[in-house]
Amino acid sequence: MTRMPTEDTALSQLHDVVHEVADAMRRRADRGAVADYIPELATVDPSAFGIAVADNDGNVAAAGDCDVPFSIQSISKVFTLTLALGKVGDNLWRRVGREPSGSPFNSIVQLENERGVPRNPFINAGAIAVTDVILSGHQPREALGEILRFMQFLANDKAITIDKAVAASEQRTGFRNMALANYMKSFGVLTNPVDFTLGVYFHHCAIAMSCRQLALAGRFLSHSGKNPETGIAVVHAERARRINAIMLTCGHYDGSGEFAFRVGLPGKSGVGGGIFAVAPGKASIAVWSPGLDAAGNSHLGRIALEALSKRMGWSIFGA
Ligand code: GLN
């Protein structure tokens, strides 16, 4: 394909920036702390760093450990939200709110005052409620298959799998999530057996993907709901906008304000150290560095995204 000279220049600038950011991150000594409350995640090498940017013209710029699969953890919440909205539309908002929580990802404090309705779909309680919606009418295995196939379809990669060891590790130790789920069940917010809903939740958190696969999977959110390569609509443009809005306000738990302040892009973190971010109209981005900050978000991942967004002039609040 022949490209206009200006496009070539923009593409090579993106490649340069992505490599420079990866090099700068490799040299840093401050890496945060790898999550260890899920024992299997504690075994991940803290020196890993990967980045991939898929732009709306079909290019991918990637560097570092961009092809190493990692546990996407809470990043799966973006995709389960998309599926649940597809299934029940705006009725979803009867089961979960869409306001920032200002609390840690696994907090239970607001649930009592708010009668078991979680603040938003990106805290654990909210994602468990969303998973319950996807599960209704299915066996857990079918619901999980639907989520996994959705990821494979979006990334156009059938090789994406669930890391069973991570899922089992969380299933053995996920007492906080069990408490959240039982508490919501007592208010009638969950309709399926708690064990079934949690089983599906733990397994979709344990999907393993590389930065490249994740950046490709998220392209519909940077391109008004459509895959920029195939033109296939995943969701309507309005829904893509709204999912991005919730990522901006709730995607980093109690660190969401800081992420917006520093990076200026909708983003969703996971305790595996991944962050998925969207530059609307421009690109879908994934970074991975396993060490976390105090709010449970990737320490270097956020710093890398701040540098990328600044260099590319991608902040949604202005260049
Ligand atoms: N599976 C993790 C949990 O439920 C997801 C948390 C996260 O990535 N922030 O604790």
Boltz pocket constraint, residues with backbone or C-beta under 6 A from the ligand:
constraints:
  - pocket:
      binder: B
      contacts: [[A, 72], [A, 73], [A, 74], [A, 75], [A, 105], [A, 106], [A, 124], [A, 170], [A, 177], [A, 201], [A, 202], [A, 205], [A, 269], [A, 270], [A, 271], [A, 272], [A, 296]]
      max_distance: 6.0
